[in-house]
Amino acid sequence: MAEQKKILRALAGETQKSPPIWMMRQAGRYLPEYRATRAQAGDFLSLCYNSELAAEVTLQPIRRYGFDAAILFADILLLPQALGADLWFVTGEGPRLSTITQQRQFDALKSIDDIHETLSPVYETVKILSRELPKETTLIGFAGAPWTVATYMIAGRGTPDQGPAHALKDENRALFEQLIDLLTASTIEYLSSQINAGAEVVKIFDSWAGSLKGEDFDRYALEPAKRITRAINERHPGVPVIGFPREAGDKYIGFAKATGVDCVAVDNSVSADWVAKHVQPDGCVQGNLKSSHMVTGGQALIDETRQIVEALNKGPHIFNLGHGITPDADPENVQLMIDTVRSFDT
């Protein structure tokens, strides 16, 4: 059956008349059933660590829309928490972490071998999903990329320009690189454990890759992705890896060849026509409808969806948004997007 799954066929290099489709943050606050389950869990982190409820919210958009893939419901900051960072969420503001800005703080982190006890509920969620998903639906595991996770660990929160992480990189390169190396190695273990539990594909989210320029991009976005992908390939031959160096711009070009990822996800700061010319010749691409269309809908949604499918229909393509769906999205617009993509099969 695996050979028939549309996502896996695209990742293997097959061009399909109608691309497979899933959506970043497809399990989320725009869905009333998600909001009900989250209320049942009590708070966001409790939902992440409740395997039954995390599996339930992962399955909700599959039941409603029949996406070609389900992505594990979790958060990229569970890994630093497993490494010993304090993590909490402030309503309406987002995550907060204890910071790593000094050597003694880094030295107090746990070893890689100790992460699995904290993360075991995540692996259990994957096991539940591997049993309960429809046989045609691909299960995607994921982790944050080392640079992106490091930006939160250094600043203690999300920042508009990742300034604290850039400052540590420039002022204490040795400590910064210790953190990147620890995150790279622990991400390999985390993703490998997700695959052992049943994930069929893994994705590396480098949400803040675009703030790395020149050689820094190569050293701290590209190189860790290469190390992670190589390790996954060695441990789990045949399990595809999707890389998402968001807002990489011209650095999207050659990213697949340089890192070994099977697919490059692209954001909507680049056009589908540009992606077809510069990125897709190296293999599968994923993207890249503006998430704002999920709010506004209408003919503009239909037109841009069709334009993206037509621009990328000469090679392997997975249809997705250029960023995660937002809480104010209209579920009906998601259905309209799916219907538009799948109309290419008729």
Beta strands, then each sheet from edge to edge (+ up, - down):
strand 1: 69-71
strand 2: 87-90
strand 3: 94-97
strand 4: 138-144
strand 5: 201-206
strand 6: 241-245
strand 7: 263-265
strand 8: 284-289
strand 9: 317-321
sheet 1: 1+ 4+ 5+ 6+ 7+ 8+ 9+
sheet 2: 2+ 3-
end
